Amino acid sequence: MTYKRLRDLREDHDLSQAELAKFLNVSQRTYSYYETGGRDIPIQILIKLADYYNTSIDYLVNRTNSK
């Protein structure tokens, strides 16, 4: 699931939700919703996350297992 990947990537990089939210210019609560599936993730945020983690959007949205 996309949401688990977001959490796993964040934790693998030793980041808090607040730190990543600041980088993405969203509130910590909004980022938390992204990780739990409570809110759809805008494409602009997916692009930033893919660039930050040096991975593909396809990986983030669970269309592939290849980073």
QUIGI-V713951 format. One record per residue. N is the residue number from 0. RES is the residue in three letters. SS is DSSP state (alpha for helix, beta for strand, coil for the rest). PHI is phi in whole degrees, 0 to 359 (999 if undefined). D_LAST is the distance of its C-alpha to the last C-alpha in Angstrom with 2 decimals. Layout:
BEGIN
N;RES;SS;PHI;D_LAST / N;RES;SS;PHI;D_LAST
END
This chain:
BEGIN
0;MET;coil;999;14.56 / 1;THR;alpha;308;13.05 / 2;TYR;alpha;294;15.47 / 3;LYS;alpha;294;14.58 / 4;ARG;alpha;297;10.94 / 5;LEU;alpha;299;12.60 / 6;ARG;alpha;295;15.04 / 7;ASP;alpha;299;12.92 / 8;LEU;alpha;297;10.85 / 9;ARG;alpha;299;14.32 / 10;GLU;alpha;292;15.99 / 11;ASP;alpha;298;13.67 / 12;HIS;coil;263;14.65 / 13;ASP;coil;52;18.23 / 14;LEU;coil;248;18.83 / 15;SER;coil;271;21.38 / 16;GLN;alpha;300;21.27 / 17;ALA;alpha;296;24.07 / 18;GLU;alpha;296;22.32 / 19;LEU;alpha;291;19.31 / 20;ALA;alpha;300;21.83 / 21;LYS;alpha;298;23.84 / 22;PHE;alpha;300;21.02 / 23;LEU;alpha;276;20.42 / 24;ASN;coil;63;24.21 / 25;VAL;coil;229;24.58 / 26;SER;coil;286;26.56 / 27;GLN;alpha;298;25.28 / 28;ARG;alpha;298;26.61 / 29;THR;alpha;299;24.65 / 30;TYR;alpha;297;21.36 / 31;SER;alpha;301;22.48 / 32;TYR;alpha;298;23.08 / 33;TYR;alpha;299;19.53 / 34;GLU;alpha;290;18.32 / 35;THR;alpha;260;21.07 / 36;GLY;coil;83;20.99 / 37;GLY;coil;283;24.34 / 38;ARG;coil;209;23.45 / 39;ASP;coil;294;21.30 / 40;ILE;coil;266;18.77 / 41;PRO;coil;297;19.97 / 42;ILE;alpha;301;17.84 / 43;GLN;alpha;298;18.79 / 44;ILE;alpha;288;17.32 / 45;LEU;alpha;300;13.97 / 46;ILE;alpha;297;13.97 / 47;LYS;alpha;299;15.01 / 48;LEU;alpha;295;12.43 / 49;ALA;alpha;299;9.49 / 50;ASP;alpha;296;11.56 / 51;TYR;alpha;298;12.48 / 52;TYR;alpha;272;9.24 / 53;ASN;coil;54;8.00 / 54;THR;coil;222;5.01 / 55;SER;coil;262;6.13 / 56;ILE;alpha;296;9.00 / 57;ASP;alpha;303;8.37 / 58;TYR;alpha;294;5.71 / 59;LEU;alpha;298;8.49 / 60;VAL;coil;263;11.15 / 61;ASN;coil;68;10.14 / 62;ARG;coil;270;10.50 / 63;THR;coil;209;7.72 / 64;ASN;coil;259;6.31 / 65;SER;coil;271;3.76 / 66;LYS;coil;288;0.00
END
